[in-house]
Amino acid sequence: MAEQKNLNEYNEDSIRSLDWREHIRLRPGMYIGKLGDGSATDDGIYVLVKEVLDNCIDEHTMGFGKQVEITIEGKQVTIRDYGRGIPLGKVVDVVSKINTGAKYDSKAFQKSVGLNGVGTKAVNALSQYFKVTSHRDGVAKIAEFERGVLVKEHKEQKTTEANGTLVTFIPDETVFRNFHFIHEYLDSQLWNYCYLNAGLSIHFNGKKYVSKNGLLDLLERKTNADELRYPIIHLKGEDIEVAVSHNNDYGEDIFSFVNGQYTTQGGTHQQAFREAYIKVIRDFYKKDYDAADIRGSIVAAISVRVQEPVFESQTKTKLGSQNVYEGGPTMKKFVEEFLAKELDNYLHRNPAVADALRKRIEQSERERKELAGIKKLANERAKKANLHNKKLRDCRVHLNDDLPAKNKEEFIALQKNSTIFITEGDSASGSITKSRNVDTQAVFSLRGKPLNAYGLTKKVVYENEEFNLLQHALNIEDGMEGLRYNNIVIATDADVDGMHIRLLMMTFFLQFFPDLVKRGHVYILETPLFRVRNKQETIYCYDETEKQAAVSKLGNKPEITRFKGLGEISPEEFGRFIGEEMRVQPVILEQGDHIQQLLEYYMGKNTMERQEFIINNLKVELDLVD
């Protein structure tokens, strides 16, 4: 009994305070979102890069430093700006003391993003090596850290380098396991910085990024000129900039920014634009068009400058500010008044554009009405099927769930991990279902090869039961706002049929829901091709190179198994491949990719160009198993 009493004691010794470094390392999700291995755009390693870059951008915004240099070699990141440089006496404090920084002084940083003094401290704490150098008026100060612990503070020394700050860090591999940087993700991020900061030049691994026309350049890069229904409308005002057009894709593509930062989850400014745009269009045409018809196929970008912005999380991906500045207009009123004047004037001055916009809206209206009857029947079928939907084995936490009153940060981390696996056949879905995390991982089972959706209208999404049930499972019928899973993972066998199913699913998403791909939600699951083992150790290999390395390591003719299908992998084994160290390949649309041309090339009628591509890229695997 005495021993039990001691176990239950709650006294002064039970209470401990975590220092800043311990707290960040214990709860990294609170500071940088999900950890990940770099295969997703919102993985923590990119947030680390962003946190350091934000400081460079804020310096530029205040008029100091027109150039930023970034180098990534393997897993080491180096970022150099040419701003004023951190005050030499505060170099250590600025990167290692929470709530320390210049941005609390609103005179120094009127419209910056990093206001809470956490950014570089999180980078420092979550890096196995972190070095900061400040060059200021001919004197340099260097400090070096390991996982947030100061290991060497150098004495001040003379320097001939220009003013500015140099940061080098290597993310901690015990936190970010098996991580790697995907340069296409950084490429997009760096372009956004340049579009939103005129005169800024960024050099990344030898490539130069610079923009002269702001959001106009952004939309030109994100769209294809021959798909646009009218020239991009570009409007600029004090603390606000807007670019907008319409194309032929389904859905709506809106890029929103605050103080030069990309708010991937939108916020009050994006919602204000969506509502204000509808009101201005209705007033201009004097017609009560349906909101879905006005915004259908829209491509737009909005950037605002806000004093002391309030975000809904430390990663600053969603704006929560209701006002542009303290005591100033609401975000809704600010955006609406700007569009009511500038967009209305533009449409009056450009009647050809106004006519093309009206025709696009009315085309969307006709298509919506044509679908109305079949949508009703399909949705009734889907509701009945959902009551006993054997195709979907759902999870408990979804991306669109309301936040709980307590433990919000932990819940947000779960939402970001919410995943749906799209599998072929019962055997594969059975293995995943038995080994998945029921909190965050759902499984949708295909019965065979889905329909080739290229060139078909959205009518087929409702006529085809499988497509309709998948659409309802994802909850994307009315747009991306209700998306239930952050990660959509296509999990097919590593054979010809599996590759074909993968291609057909990617065609479905690109044809009808391109925003899922554009916003980085779609992935391909990598599963091991080989199992190499002896009595002491088992190694799973994802390609021939890894297999040869495993054979060399184990020696003495180990047993080699070649997996041809997911169903061959036992549920116990499968659990290892869809857990924390799951390997996935993101589906990325490269700059300049024209979706319809892309689909025509790979999924249209057999062409000589495609035949030549297949012949030139055909590879034959021989002796995969010795």
N, C-alpha and C positions, 0 to 999 in steps of 0.2 A: 504493500500500500504506500509505503514511504517513497518507493521508487516511482510509482505512478504519480504521486503528488509532485515530485521534482520535475517530471516530464511536463506537467501541466502548469508549472509556475510561469507567471507573466510579470516581470519586474523590470527594473532599469536596465539590466543586462540584456533583456530581450529586444531593446530598441537600439537601432544603429542608423547612422546617417550616411548615405552614399555621397561621395564627392562627385563633381561634375563628370569626370571621366568614367567612373563606375556606373553612374546612372545611364549615360549614353550607351555604354557597351552592354548593359543589362537590358535596356529597352531601346534598341536601335530603331525599331519600327516607328517609334514616336517622333524621331528626328528625320529619318530619310525614307520612310515608307517601307516597302517590302525589300528584302535582301536580294535574293535571286542571283543568277550566275551571269547576267548580262544579256540574256536572250530576249528580254522584254524592255521596251522603251522606258518604263518607269522603274526599272531595277535600281537598287541603291547605288551601284558604282557610278551611274550617270548623274545621280543626285549629288554625289560627292564632287564630281567635275563641275556641275552647275553651281554649287555653293561657292566654290572658289571663283568661278567666272562672274558670278553676280557682283562680287566686290569690284572686279575690274570694270564691269559695265557701269556700276554706280559712280566710279571715279570718272569714267568718260562722260556720263550724264552731267556731272558737275563741271565739265569743261577741262578735265585733266587726263591726257593720254588718248591718242587716237589709234593706237595699235595694241593688239594683244597677240601673244605668240603661245601656241599650244603644241606640245610634242607628246605623243604616246608611243613608247617603245615597249612592247610586251605588256607588262602590267604596271609600268611606271608612268606617271603623269607629271608633266612639268608645264606650269602656266606662268607667264611673265607679262605684267602690264607695265605701262609707262605713266602711271598716275603720280601722285605726290609721294607715295611710299608710306608705310606705317611709321608713325613717330617712333624714333629709335628706342626711347625709354619704355615703350609699351609693346614692343614686338612680342614678347613672351605672353603678356597678359591678353593681348588681342586674340591669340589663337588657343588660349588655355584657361580663360576665366569666363564663365557664363555671365551674360549681362554686362559685357565689356565691349565697347565699340563707339564709333563716332556718330552712328546713325540715330542715337537718342537726341542729338542736337539737330533739331529740324532745320536750323539755318544752314548746316553743313550738307545735309542730305534731305532736301525738301521732298523729293518723290522717288525714294529708293525702295527696294523690296526687302532687303535684309534688315529688319528693324528690331529683332529680338536678341541679337548678340549670340546666336547659337551656331550659325552656319559653319565657319571654319573650325570651331571647336569640335563639331561632330566629325568633320573630315579628319582632324587630328586624332581624336579618340578611336576612330575606326580604321586607322591606317597602321600597318606594321612599321612603316617608316614615314616620317613627316618632317620636312625641312622648310623653313621660311627665311627668306633673306629680304631685308628692306634696304634699298638704296635711296639715300636722302641727302641732297646737297653735298655730294662728295664723300659721304661716310656710309659704310655698310654695317649692318648688324645681322648676325645669323643665329638661329636657334634650331636645334634638332631634337626630335621626339621619337619615341617608340610606343605605339598604342596609347598616346596621350601623355606619356611620362617624359618629362624633360631629361634628356641624357647629356646634352652639351649646350651651354650658352656661350657663344664666342664673344670675345671682346670686340668692341667697335674698331673698325679698320678703315683706312682710306680706300676710296674706289674711284675709278674713272667712268664707271657705268652711269647711264642716265637714271634719273629718279624713277622709282617704281617698286613693285613688289614681285618677288619670284617665289613660287611655291612648288615644291616637288613632293609627291606622296605615292605610296604603294598601298592600295587597299589591303586590309588584313585578311589573309586567306583562311583564317579560322572563323571569320564572320561571313565572308563571301566565298563560299566553297566552289572550286573549279571555275572561277569567273574568267570571262574574257570580254574585251571591248569589241562591239560591232560598230565599225567606223561609219556605216550608213546612218545609224542613229545619231551619232555626234554630228555628222554632216548636216542633217536636218536642223538640229538644235543650233548650230553655229550660224546657219543661214538666217534663222529667225532672229538671232541677236543683231545681225547686220541690217535686216529689213527694218528693224525697230529703232535703230540708232544710226541715223545718217552721219556719214563721215567716219564711222568706225571701220577699221580694217583688222580682220582676224586671219592669222596664218596658222594653219593646222597641218603638221607633217609636210610642209612645203607647198600646200595648196592655199591660195588666197581667197578670202571671202570679203566682198564689199558690195553695197547696194546704194544706188542713187535715187531710186524712186519708191522706196519703202514698201508699203503693202501692195502696190501695183506690181512690183517685182515678185513679191511673194505669190500672188495669185497666178501670175504668168508662169511661175515655176511649178505650181501645184496643179495647173490645168493644161489642157491642150487646145491651142487656138482654134483648130478646126472643129472642136466639139462645142465651143461657146456659142450661145444663141445671139449674143450681142457683145460689143467691146466692153471690157471691164470698166465699171464706173468707179472712179477714184476721187474721194472727197477728204479734205483735210481742214481741221479747225484747231482752235487752241485746246490742247490736251485731249484731242480725239482725232482719229483717222479711220476711214472706212474704205474698203474696196469690195465690190460685189458684182456678180454676173450669174447666169444660169447656163447649165449644160444639159446633156441628155441622160446623165446617170440618175439612178434612183436615190432617194434620200436627200439629206442636206449636209453640206460640208461647211462648218463655221469654225474659223480659227480665231481665238480670242487671246488678248494680251493685256497685261497690266504693267505699267512702268518698265516696258521692255522685256517682260518675262512671259513665256507661253503658259497660259492657264489651261492645261489639257482637260480639266473637268469643268471648264466654264466658270459660272458664277453670276453675280448680279449684273455685271456689264454685258455678258452674253445674252442673258435672259431679257435684259432691257432692249438690246438690239433686235432680238427675235420679235418682241411685242411691238416695238416702235416701227419696225419695217412694215409689218402688216398694216398698222394704222395709216401710215403715210401712203402706201400703195392703194388702200381702199379709198382714202380721201382724194388721191390724185385721179383715179379712174371713176370715182363716184359710183362704185359697185361694191357690194358686200361679198367679195370673193371669200371662199373658204380658206382658212389659214394654211391648211395642208397644201392647197393648190398654189398659194403664193410662194411658200417656202420649198415646195417640191423641186428638186434638182438645183437648188441654190448653192453657189460657192461664194463664200464671203470671208472677210477678215475684219476684225475691229480691234483697235488699240486705244487704250485710254491711259491718261496719267492721273494718278490719284495721290492725294497727300496722306501719308501714313496709312497705307492700305491694311485692311484686316483680312486675313486668309483663314480658311476653315481647318487648315492643318499646317504643320511645320514645313511640309514640302511645297507649299504655296502653289498648288495646282488648281485651287478653286477660290475665287474672290468672294468674300462675305460682306464687304463694305456696302452700306446702304447709301452713303453720301460721297460726293466727289472730294469734299474736304469738310472739316468741322464747320457746321453752320451753313454749308453750301447747299446746292440743289441735290435732290435725290438722284441716284444713278439713272433711274427710269426717266425722270424729267430731263436730265442733262442730255441723254442720248436722243430722246424723242424730239426735243427742240432743235437739236443739230440736224437730224434727218428731215424734219418737217420743213426746214429752210433749204438746206443744201441739196438733198435728193430731189425734192419737189422742183427746185430751180433747174437742176440738171435735166430732169425729164421734160420740162417745158422747153428748154433750149435745144434738146435733142429728140425731136419727134420720131425719128427712125428707130432710135433705141427704145423709146416708150412703146412704139407699136410692136417691136420684137418681144419686149417683155410681156406685153398684154397677150400676145399669141402663145407664148410659153405657158402662161398661167392658165389660159383657156384650154390648151392642150392637156394639161394636168387635170383640169376639171372634167374633160370628156373621158379621159382614161379612168378617173376615179369612179365616175358614174357607170361606165361599162363594167367595172369590177364589182359594183355594189351588190348585184344579185348573187353572183357566185361567191362573194366573200361571206355573205350571210349564211349560205348553205354550208360552206367549208368551215366556218367558225362554229356552227352548231355541231358538225361532225367532230371537230377538234375537242369541243367541250365534253362530248360524250366519251371520246377516246381518252381524254385526260383523266377521267374517273378511274379507268383501269388501263392506263397506257403502259404496255409492257416494253415499249421502246425506250422509255425514260426511267432511269433509276436516279432519282433526284438527291441533292445534298441538302444540308440544313441551312447554310448561310449563302446568301446571294448578293450580288453586286448592288442591286437596287433595293435591298432591305432598308427599312428605317433604322436609324442609329438608336441604340439603347440609351437610357439615361446615364448608366455607369459604364466604365471601361470602353469608352468610345474608340480610343486609339487601337486597342487590341482588336475590337470588332472591325475597324477599318482595315487592319492588316489581314484579317480573315477574308473580308470582301475582296481584297486585291488578289488573294489566292484562289478565289472561287473559279472552278474549272469544270468544263464539260468535255468529256472524251467522246468523239464520234467514231464508233467502231464498226467493223464489218462482221456480221455473223454472231451467233450465240456463243461460240467457244471463246472468242476473244473478249467479248463483253463480259462473259462470265468470270474470266480471270481478273479483269480490271475491277469488276464489281466486288469480288471477294477480297481484294487487296487494297482498295481505295480508302481514302480518308472520308468518312461519311459526312463530316462537317463541311468540307469545301469541295469535294469532287463528285460530279454527277457523270452518268454514262448514258449516251443515246446510241442505240443499236440500229444499224442499217440492215435491211434484209438481203441486200445484194448490191449490184451496181446501180447507182441512182441514174436518173435521166440526164442526158447532156443538155444543159440549160442554155447553151449558147444560141443567141438569136431569137429566143423565145420571149414572149411578153410576161409580165408579172402574173398574168392570168393563170399560168401553169403552176405557180406557187400554191394557189388555192385548189387547183384541180388535182394536183399530185398529192396524195395523202401523206406520203413520207415528208415531202418538202413542207407541207402545211403544219404537220406536227412538230417538225424541227423549228420552224418559224415561231410557233407558240412556245416551245420549250425555251427558246432564246428570248422571247418577248420583244421582238423587234419589228412587229407589224407596223407600228405607228412611229418608228424612229429609234434612235440609239439610246434615248434617255432611260428607257425601261430595261435595257440589257441586263439579263440576270446573271451572266457569268463574265468575269474579266478575261478569262483565257478560254479560247475555243481550240481544242487540240484534236487534230485529225490523226487517229491511231489505226493504221492499216498494216497489213502484212508487207514484208520486204520482198515481195515478188511482183510479177508483171500485173496480176489482177489487183494487188494492193496499190500499186503505183497508179493504175488506171482509176480506181475509186478515189484516190487522193486528188487526182487531176479533175475528176468530175465534181467533187465537193468544192474545190477551189474555184471552178468555173461558176458554180451556183452562187457562191458568195460574191465573186467579182461582178457577176451579171446583175444581181438583184440587191445585194447589200455591200457595196464596195467600201462603205465607211468602216465596216468591221476590219477590213484589211488595211485601209489607210490609217486607222487609229491603232494598229498594232495588236489586235485581239486574236489573230489567227496564227496557229502554230502547227508544225508537223512533229509528231512524237518520234523520237529516236529510240529504238529498242536494240538490244545487243544482237549481233548476227552470230556470235560464237560464245560458247562456254568452254573454257580451258581449265582443267582441274586435275589435281592429283589427290592423294589421301589427306594431305595437309592443308591445301589451299584451293579456292575456286576463284577464277578471274573471268569477268564478263567483258567481251570485246565488241566494239562497234564497227570495226573495219579490219581489213587484212593486216594493216600495219600494227594495230593493237594486238591482233592475234599472234603475229610473229614475235612481238615483244614478250607476250605472256608465255609462249612456248619456250623462248630463251630463258625466261626467269625460272620457270618450273623445271625445265630439263627432263631428261630420262623418259621421253615419249609420253607426255600427259594425255589424258582423254580429251578429245576435241569434239564438241557437238555443234552442228550448224542448225540454227533456228530458222525455219522457213516461214512460220506463221506465229502470230501472237498466241494462238490457242495451244501451241506446243510448250509454252512457258507456264510453269505451275503458278498458282496464285501466290504461294509463298515467295517464289522468286520474283514475280511481277511487282510485288510490293516495294522492292528495292529500286525499281526503275521509274516509279511514279511518285516517289517521295521527295525529300529535300534535294536530292541530287539528280532529279529528273532532267534528262537531256531533251531539249526541244529546239527545232529550227524555226525561227520566225518567218512568216510569209511577208516579204518586203517588196513593195512596188518601188522600183528604182526611178530616179528623176527622169522625166520624159517618157515613161511608159504610158502608152495610150491603151486604155483598157480594152476598148473594142477591137483595135488592131491586134493586140496581144491575144485575145480570145479567137479572133479570126485565124490567126497564124497557127495556133495550137489545136483549136477545137472546131474550126470550120471545115469546109470541103478539102479533101486531100490535094495539096498543092505541090508543085515541083520544088518550091523553096523548102517546104517541110521535109520532103523526101531527101533532099540534099543535106539538110540539117541532121536528120536521123543517121544517114550513111556516114557523115563526117564525124559524128559523135558516138557512134555505136561502140560499146565496149563489151567484151565477152569475158566472163569470169571462168577461169579454169582452175581445177585443183583447189577449190576452196577448203576442202577438208583433206588433209594429208592421210 
